[in-house]
Amino acid sequence: MAKNEQTMQSKKLAKAKPGPPTQRFLDIAEIREDAVILKDGTLRAVIMVSSINFALKSVDEQQAMIQSYMQFLNGLEYPIQIVVQSRKMDIDSYIAELNKQEAEIPNELLKVQIRDYRSFIQELVELGEIMQKRFYVVVPYDPATDKTKNFFSKLSEAISPASVVKLSQKNFKERKQSLQQRVGIIQGGLTGMGLKNAVLDTQGLIELYYTVYNPDVYDQQPMKDVNKLKVEEGF
């Protein structure tokens, strides 16, 4: 009797269907052409921004930076999101470069020094848990908040925005163009404060969101080549 119950239970487990994929629970519909398309039809662009050691600046320089930041915020006509991300420092590429130099240098003494230096750096990062901070500015575009469009244009695009993005490449291009205009304004303000910045492309966006949604495994399980990824369609 017990054996029959175990057999029936095994059959039930074998016939169990897998649950819905995780991507169905994300707000992101797709990432393409250097833009993040959300399921509500709105777009996002992400700008990576450099940092400045504010404490090392003189009093006059600090005041000038504060005034520039105030002017930057007061000039915005739409919300932005400022994100600070802390990650464990990744030195794999740096270690690989040291390995390359060690193999190419003929001097044995320099080889030993490079080897010792490499071991020191690896041990320092592993024991010290050295973190690296990265700064991002997320720029949104929502057709319903676009002041350049009239009420009827906003209303027609707000009825079913997600379907508009999927079905009409023309509308997507228009939205992306409006998003790029906003990005240009934001970049100008950041540059005015002395902050270097760069817009993340499609590859960079995918890698960013991969690390955000996989904080525990991204360093042990690197992301595959984007061109080889298989994504389920039909959100």
C-alpha positions as CSV (number, residue, x, y, z in Angstrom):
1,M,0.0,0.0,0.0
2,A,2.8,2.4,1.0
3,K,4.6,1.5,-2.3
4,N,1.5,2.4,-4.4
5,E,1.1,5.7,-2.6
6,Q,4.8,6.6,-3.3
7,T,4.3,5.7,-7.0
8,M,1.2,7.9,-7.2
9,Q,3.0,10.8,-5.5
10,S,6.0,10.4,-7.9
11,K,3.6,10.6,-10.9
12,K,2.0,13.8,-9.5
13,L,5.4,15.4,-9.1
14,A,6.5,14.3,-12.6
15,K,3.3,15.9,-14.1
16,A,3.6,19.1,-12.1
17,K,4.0,22.1,-14.4
18,P,6.7,24.7,-13.7
19,G,5.6,28.0,-12.3
20,P,5.5,31.2,-14.2
21,P,8.9,32.7,-15.0
22,T,10.3,35.4,-12.8
23,Q,10.3,38.0,-15.6
24,R,6.5,38.1,-15.5
25,F,6.8,39.8,-12.1
26,L,9.2,42.5,-13.2
27,D,8.1,45.9,-14.4
28,I,10.4,45.7,-17.3
29,A,8.9,44.6,-20.6
30,E,12.1,44.8,-22.7
31,I,15.4,46.5,-23.1
32,R,16.4,47.6,-26.6
33,E,18.0,50.5,-28.4
34,D,19.6,51.8,-25.2
35,A,16.2,52.3,-23.5
36,V,14.3,50.4,-20.8
37,I,10.6,49.9,-21.8
38,L,8.3,49.2,-18.8
39,K,5.1,47.3,-19.0
40,D,3.0,50.5,-18.7
41,G,4.6,51.9,-21.9
42,T,6.9,54.4,-20.2
43,L,10.6,54.6,-21.0
44,R,13.7,54.9,-18.9
45,A,17.3,55.8,-19.7
46,V,20.1,55.4,-17.2
47,I,23.2,57.6,-16.9
48,M,26.3,56.5,-15.1
49,V,27.8,59.4,-13.2
50,S,31.3,59.9,-11.7
51,S,31.8,61.0,-8.1
52,I,33.6,64.0,-6.6
53,N,35.4,64.1,-3.2
54,F,33.4,67.0,-1.8
55,A,35.4,67.2,1.4
56,L,38.7,67.9,-0.4
57,K,37.3,70.9,-2.2
58,S,37.9,74.4,-0.9
59,V,35.0,76.4,0.7
60,D,34.5,78.4,-2.4
61,E,34.5,75.3,-4.6
62,Q,32.0,73.6,-2.3
63,Q,29.7,76.6,-2.4
64,A,29.9,76.8,-6.2
65,M,29.0,73.1,-6.5
66,I,26.0,73.5,-4.1
67,Q,24.7,76.4,-6.2
68,S,25.2,74.4,-9.4
69,Y,23.3,71.5,-7.9
70,M,20.4,73.8,-6.7
71,Q,20.2,75.3,-10.2
72,F,20.2,71.8,-11.7
73,L,17.3,70.6,-9.5
74,N,15.3,73.8,-9.9
75,G,15.6,73.5,-13.7
76,L,13.9,70.1,-13.8
77,E,10.4,69.8,-15.1
78,Y,10.1,66.1,-14.5
79,P,11.2,63.7,-11.7
80,I,14.5,61.8,-11.9
81,Q,15.9,59.0,-9.7
82,I,19.4,59.1,-8.2
83,V,20.7,55.6,-7.4
84,V,23.8,54.7,-5.4
85,Q,24.9,51.1,-5.8
86,S,27.5,49.4,-3.6
87,R,29.2,46.3,-5.0
88,K,32.1,44.2,-3.9
89,M,35.1,45.4,-6.0
90,D,35.7,43.2,-9.0
91,I,39.4,42.9,-9.8
92,D,39.2,40.0,-12.3
93,S,40.1,42.2,-15.3
94,Y,43.0,43.8,-13.4
95,I,44.3,40.4,-12.2
96,A,44.1,39.1,-15.8
97,E,46.2,42.1,-17.0
98,L,48.8,41.4,-14.3
99,N,48.9,37.7,-15.5
100,K,49.5,38.9,-19.0
101,Q,52.3,41.2,-18.0
102,E,53.9,38.5,-16.0
103,A,53.9,36.1,-19.0
104,E,55.4,38.8,-21.3
105,I,58.1,40.2,-19.1
106,P,61.5,38.3,-19.6
107,N,63.0,39.6,-16.3
108,E,62.6,37.0,-13.6
109,L,62.9,39.5,-10.8
110,L,60.0,41.5,-12.2
111,K,58.0,38.3,-12.6
112,V,58.4,37.6,-8.9
113,Q,57.4,41.1,-7.9
114,I,54.3,41.0,-10.1
115,R,53.4,37.7,-8.6
116,D,53.8,39.0,-5.0
117,Y,51.8,42.1,-5.8
118,R,49.0,40.1,-7.4
119,S,48.7,37.9,-4.3
120,F,48.7,41.0,-2.1
121,I,45.9,42.6,-4.0
122,Q,43.8,39.5,-4.1
123,E,44.2,38.9,-0.3
124,L,43.5,42.6,0.4
125,V,40.2,42.6,-1.5
126,E,39.1,39.2,-0.1
127,L,39.8,40.0,3.5
128,G,38.9,43.6,3.5
129,E,35.6,43.3,1.7
130,I,36.4,46.4,-0.3
131,M,33.2,47.9,-1.8
132,Q,32.9,50.0,-4.9
133,K,30.2,52.6,-5.2
134,R,28.6,53.5,-8.5
135,F,26.2,56.4,-9.1
136,Y,23.3,56.4,-11.6
137,V,20.7,58.9,-12.7
138,V,17.5,57.3,-14.1
139,V,15.7,59.6,-16.5
140,P,12.0,58.7,-17.2
141,Y,9.7,59.5,-20.0
142,D,5.9,59.2,-19.6
143,P,3.7,60.5,-22.5
144,A,1.1,61.5,-20.0
145,T,3.5,64.1,-18.4
146,D,4.9,65.5,-21.7
147,K,4.0,69.2,-21.7
148,T,4.8,69.5,-25.4
149,K,1.7,67.3,-26.3
150,N,-1.9,68.3,-26.1
151,F,-4.6,66.7,-23.9
152,F,-5.9,64.4,-26.6
153,S,-2.5,63.1,-27.6
154,K,-1.8,62.3,-24.0
155,L,-5.2,60.6,-23.5
156,S,-4.9,58.4,-26.7
157,E,-1.4,57.2,-25.6
158,A,-2.5,56.6,-22.0
159,I,-5.4,54.2,-22.9
160,S,-3.1,51.3,-23.8
161,P,0.5,52.5,-23.7
162,A,2.1,49.1,-23.6
163,S,0.4,47.9,-26.7
164,V,1.3,51.2,-28.5
165,V,5.0,50.5,-27.8
166,K,4.8,46.9,-28.9
167,L,2.7,47.5,-32.1
168,S,3.9,50.8,-33.3
169,Q,7.6,51.3,-34.0
170,K,6.9,54.9,-35.0
171,N,5.5,55.7,-31.6
172,F,8.4,54.1,-29.9
173,K,10.8,56.2,-32.0
174,E,8.9,59.3,-31.0
175,R,9.0,58.5,-27.3
176,K,12.7,57.6,-27.5
177,Q,13.5,60.9,-29.2
178,S,11.7,62.8,-26.4
179,L,13.6,60.7,-23.9
180,Q,16.9,61.5,-25.5
181,Q,16.1,65.2,-25.3
182,R,15.6,64.9,-21.6
183,V,18.8,62.9,-21.3
184,G,20.7,65.6,-23.1
185,I,19.4,68.2,-20.7
186,I,20.4,66.1,-17.7
187,Q,23.8,65.4,-19.0
188,G,24.4,69.2,-19.6
189,G,23.5,69.9,-16.0
190,L,25.8,67.1,-14.7
191,T,28.6,68.4,-16.8
192,G,28.1,71.8,-15.5
193,M,28.7,70.5,-12.0
194,G,32.0,68.9,-13.1
195,L,30.6,65.4,-13.1
196,K,31.6,63.0,-15.9
197,N,28.7,61.0,-17.2
198,A,27.8,58.4,-19.9
199,V,24.5,56.9,-21.0
200,L,24.3,53.1,-20.6
201,D,23.8,51.3,-23.8
202,T,21.7,48.1,-24.2
203,Q,24.5,45.8,-23.0
204,G,25.2,48.1,-20.0
205,L,21.5,48.2,-19.1
206,I,21.1,44.5,-19.1
207,E,24.2,44.0,-17.0
208,L,23.0,46.6,-14.5
209,Y,19.6,45.1,-14.0
210,Y,21.1,41.6,-13.9
211,T,23.3,42.6,-10.9
212,V,20.4,44.4,-9.3
213,Y,18.0,41.4,-9.4
214,N,20.8,38.9,-8.7
215,P,22.9,40.5,-5.9
216,D,23.9,37.2,-4.4
217,V,25.1,35.3,-7.5
218,Y,26.2,37.9,-10.0
219,D,29.9,37.6,-9.0
220,Q,29.9,33.8,-8.9
221,Q,27.6,33.3,-12.0
222,P,28.5,35.9,-14.6
223,M,25.9,36.9,-17.1
224,K,26.0,35.1,-20.5
225,D,26.6,36.9,-23.7
226,V,23.5,39.0,-24.5
227,N,23.3,37.7,-28.0
228,K,23.0,34.1,-26.7
229,L,20.3,34.8,-24.2
230,K,16.9,33.3,-24.7
231,V,14.1,35.4,-23.4
232,E,10.5,34.2,-23.1
233,E,8.1,36.5,-25.1
234,G,4.6,37.3,-24.4
235,F,4.5,39.5,-21.3
